[in-house]
C-alpha cells in the first residue's frame, strides 16, 4: 500500500495537481489538509473517475481535511473524542478525520498553527495536541488495526527541522512546549516513520523565494502505531510538487510526504 499526506492549501485550487500526483505516484490513500471548502464545494469527479472514494470534512473557507482512497473508506469518524473548539462560540474546527482504508486506520490531521506564543491560539494548539494524545492512546491497542496519524503537525520537533532556528526564537513551531507535546506521542508508543527514509523539509513559505533557497521547515509527519510502523518499507518527500518551475500553476507551500507499506 502507498499512503501519502499533503497540505494542499485549497483542494479546489489545486485539484488538477492532486489528480496528477495520484497518477504519477500510484497512490492508494491520500490524506489531505487545508482543503478550505465544504465537501459539496469540492470538484471530485476526476478523482471518482480514477476509482477513488472521497470523504471530506470542511465547514467554511478555512481548515478542512479529507481522505482520498481507492482501497475503501470504512468506519469514517469526524473529529476525535473531546476535541477542543476555538473561538467565542468554541466551534470544533474541521481538523481531524479518520477512516479505515484497506485495513489501515488513517487519521488526516491539521494541527492548529498557534500563531504566537502569547496568543490564545497557542494555548488552543497545546490543548488540541494534549487531547489528541489522550484519545490516541486507545488506538495503540494491539486489538486495533494498524493506525497512522498523518498530516500537518505545525511543529518542528528538532532544530534540524528548521532552516534557521534563531529566526524562530520568538515564534511558534519550535517552543519547548510544542516539542514536548510532539514527543509525548512518541513516548506513548507512536513512531514517526518518515524521518529515517525522507530527510529534508516539507514546507517552504512563499516569502522571498524560500523554496529556491531551501529555507524550509519539516512539519508534515506520519506517526504510526507499532503494527503500522512494522510494515513501512520506505518514504519520500515529493519536492517537485512545491517547485514552481516544474508544473504549471501555483504550488501549495507544502510538499507531499509518501510512505510505502508492505502487504
Secondary structure, DSSP 8 states (H G I E B T S, - for coil): -EEEEEE-S-TTTTHHHHHHHHHHHT-SEEEEE---S-GGGS--HHHHHTT-EEEEE--SSS--EEEEESS--EEEEES-TT---BTTTTB--S-EEEEEETTEEEEEEE-----STTSHHHHHHHHHHHHHHHHHGGGGSTTS--EEEEEE-----SGGGBS-GGGGTTSSSSSHHHHHHHHHHHHHT-EE-STTT--S-SB--TGGGTTTTT--B--EEEEE-HHHHTTEEEEEEEGGGG-TTTSSS---SB-EEEEEE--
